Amino acid sequence: MTMDVRAEVFKRRGALLALPALVLVVFGKPSPLSIGLGVPLALAGEALRCWAVGYSGVTTRGDVVSAPQLVTAGPYAYVRNPLYVGNFLTAVGFTLAFTGGNASPERAALAVLALGIMLAVYATIVPHEEAFLRRTFGSAYDDYARRVPAVIPRLRPAQPAHGRYDASVIRHAESRTFAIFGAVLVALAVKALVA
């Protein structure tokens, strides 16, 4: 895949990742049990995102990859892509929440579609981001990539860890995510009430 295609997918990742949520909202049939199991998982994913954003800052919202420094502290000491791991946890949680009342084949199809779209987007943009980080930080990034896995977190944080947590950036950097998360929760509540 060319860098131009990866850059375009990166630029449009928000819209592309909204598609799975839309599919779940339209075709999902939540149940009280599925909501009770799925929403806490979705919240855990968002909490991981907030932790990561506190270290990486507002650069996570740009249309092009940027990084003023190589952050290896906080969740980045456990996994190289904590934002995407958080997003995926949120998506699994909402997939579970929305599909509890669907018949098993429908539930499976919705899960494969929703989570498959996410995996395809991330499989495209992670190499794009890593290429940027490798060009920008050279051997420091290569060393980090050798010590910290891409998506399956380490059990203990890798050292050395560089970066500082700043909670003040979360409100600004995550405002759109909070709005989308809230809208999905409202849609879930409406679907549950009319079911």
C-alpha positions in Angstrom: 0.0 0.0 0.0 1.4 3.4 -0.9 2.1 6.1 1.6 -0.4 8.4 -0.2 -3.2 5.8 0.5 -2.2 5.4 4.1 -2.0 9.2 4.6 -5.5 9.5 3.1 -6.9 6.8 5.4 -5.2 8.5 8.3 -6.7 11.8 7.4 -10.2 10.3 7.1 -9.9 7.8 10.0 -12.6 9.5 12.1 -15.2 9.2 9.3 -14.2 5.7 8.5 -14.4 4.6 12.2 -17.8 6.2 12.5 -19.2 3.6 10.0 -19.1 0.7 12.5 -20.9 2.8 15.1 -23.6 3.7 12.5 -24.0 0.1 11.6 -24.5 -0.9 15.2 -26.9 1.9 15.9 -29.0 1.0 12.9 -29.0 -2.8 13.1 -28.3 -3.5 16.7 -30.8 -4.8 19.2 -29.5 -4.2 22.7 -30.6 -6.2 25.8 -30.3 -5.2 29.4 -27.6 -7.8 29.9 -25.6 -6.8 26.8 -25.7 -3.1 27.9 -24.6 -4.0 31.4 -21.6 -6.0 30.0 -20.7 -3.8 27.1 -20.9 -0.2 28.5 -18.3 -0.8 31.2 -15.9 -2.2 28.6 -16.6 0.8 26.4 -15.9 3.1 29.3 -12.6 1.3 30.1 -11.6 1.9 26.5 -12.3 5.6 26.8 -10.4 5.7 30.1 -7.3 4.2 28.4 -7.7 6.8 25.6 -7.8 9.6 28.2 -4.7 8.2 29.9 -2.8 8.1 26.6 -4.0 11.6 25.5 -2.7 13.0 28.8 0.8 11.9 27.6 0.5 12.5 23.9 -1.4 15.7 23.9 -3.6 17.3 21.2 -1.5 16.1 18.3 -3.7 13.0 18.2 -6.4 14.9 16.5 -4.5 16.2 13.4 -5.1 15.2 9.8 -1.4 14.4 9.4 0.9 12.5 11.7 2.9 14.6 14.1 4.8 14.1 17.3 6.9 16.8 18.9 8.6 14.2 21.1 8.7 10.4 21.4 6.5 9.6 24.3 7.3 6.3 26.0 5.8 6.9 29.5 2.4 6.1 30.9 0.4 3.7 28.7 3.1 4.0 26.0 5.4 2.1 28.3 3.1 -0.9 28.0 1.9 -0.7 24.4 2.9 1.4 21.4 -0.7 2.2 20.3 -2.7 2.7 23.5 -5.2 5.1 21.7 -6.1 2.4 19.2 -6.2 -0.3 21.9 -8.6 2.0 23.8 -10.7 2.6 20.7 -10.9 -1.1 20.0 -12.0 -1.9 23.6 -14.6 0.8 23.3 -15.8 -0.7 20.0 -15.9 -4.2 21.5 -17.9 -2.8 24.4 -20.4 -1.0 22.2 -20.6 -4.0 19.8 -21.5 -6.2 22.8 -23.9 -3.6 24.1 -25.8 -3.1 20.9 -26.1 -6.7 19.7 -27.4 -8.6 22.8 -30.9 -9.0 21.4 -29.8 -9.9 17.9 -29.9 -13.5 16.8 -26.5 -15.2 17.0 -25.8 -15.1 13.2 -26.8 -11.4 13.1 -24.7 -10.7 16.2 -21.7 -12.4 14.7 -22.1 -10.6 11.3 -22.4 -7.2 13.0 -19.3 -7.9 15.2 -17.2 -9.0 12.2 -18.3 -6.0 10.1 -17.9 -3.4 12.9 -14.6 -4.7 14.3 -13.3 -5.7 10.9 -13.6 -2.1 9.6 -11.7 -0.9 12.6 -8.9 -3.5 12.1 -8.6 -2.6 8.5 -8.3 1.1 9.3 -5.7 0.4 12.0 -3.8 -2.0 9.8 -3.4 0.8 7.3 -2.6 3.8 9.6 -0.3 2.2 12.2 2.4 1.5 9.6 2.0 5.0 8.3 2.5 6.4 11.8 5.4 4.1 12.5 7.1 5.2 9.3 6.8 8.8 10.4 8.1 8.0 13.9 11.0 6.0 12.5 12.0 8.9 10.1 11.6 11.5 12.9 13.2 9.7 15.9 15.4 7.2 14.2 17.2 4.7 16.4 15.3 5.9 19.5 12.1 4.8 17.9 13.6 1.5 16.8 14.8 0.8 20.3 11.3 1.7 21.7 9.6 -0.6 19.1 11.9 -3.5 20.1 11.0 -3.1 23.8 7.3 -2.3 23.6 4.7 -4.3 21.6 2.4 -2.7 19.1 -1.0 -3.9 20.4 -0.7 -6.6 23.1 0.4 -4.7 26.3 3.4 -5.7 28.3 2.7 -6.8 31.9 5.3 -4.3 33.3 6.2 -0.9 31.9 9.3 -0.7 29.7 12.1 1.5 30.8 13.4 4.1 30.3 10.1 6.0 30.0 10.0 9.6 28.7 7.0 11.9 28.7 4.9 13.8 31.2 1.2 13.5 32.0 -0.9 16.6 31.5 -4.6 16.2 32.3 -5.4 19.7 31.0 -5.1 18.6 27.4 -7.8 15.8 27.7 -10.8 18.1 27.7 -9.6 19.9 24.5 -8.2 16.8 22.7 -11.1 14.5 23.6 -14.0 16.8 23.3 -15.1 15.3 19.9 -14.6 11.8 21.3 -16.7 12.6 24.4 -19.4 14.0 22.2 -19.5 10.9 20.0 -19.3 8.6 23.0 -22.3 10.4 24.5 -24.2 10.3 21.3 -23.7 6.5 21.0 -24.8 6.1 24.6 -28.0 8.1 23.9 -28.6 6.0 20.8 -28.1 2.8 22.9 -30.6 4.1 25.5 -33.2 4.9 22.8 -32.7 1.5 21.1 -33.1 -0.2 24.4 -36.3 1.7 25.3 -38.0 1.0 21.9 -37.0 -2.6 21.8 
